[in-house]
Amino acid sequence: MAPPRGRRRHAIAWEAGVILAGVSAGSLCWHVGGPTDSFGQTLRPIDDGLALVPYANGVHYDSEPQRRPLLHELVANGSLAPVAFATDDHVGLWYHGTEVVSVAADQPVDPDTGPAAYRVERVGDDAVETRLGVGRPIT
């Protein structure tokens, strides 16, 4: 029998407790989708991620100004999942199962003013953003 390939291989590893990580598109791939420029200079949504976690994902949130409004638009209009998590550069999300349990950084940051993560949620026809500071409790 051939070993599992593609999404199933990653799902088996994830379900066994293997830590899956990535930056940029390497973060986006574990989610249901999000804005990407992996296919050219123009940002466009993808909605065929591995979906190991049931949320959309946004990366480079603080360094590429076109990403935040596009993620908001895609969440608000239903093109992506009703909840997305986004990260500034140097920030990552730590999941336990499918729940975000903490926000970490690869360098010291001020949890109130430095790079952060964000929960973007569809509320009616809008997207509402909540800042999640590094090291702060996730509620």
Protein Blocks (a to p, Z undefined) as FASTA:
>chain_A
ZZdehjllmmmmmmnopacddehjlmmmmmnbdcdfklojbdcddfkbgklaccdcdehk
lmmmklmmmmmmmmmnopacfbdcdddehiacddehjacfbdcdfbdcdfklmccddddd
dehjbccdddddehiacZZ
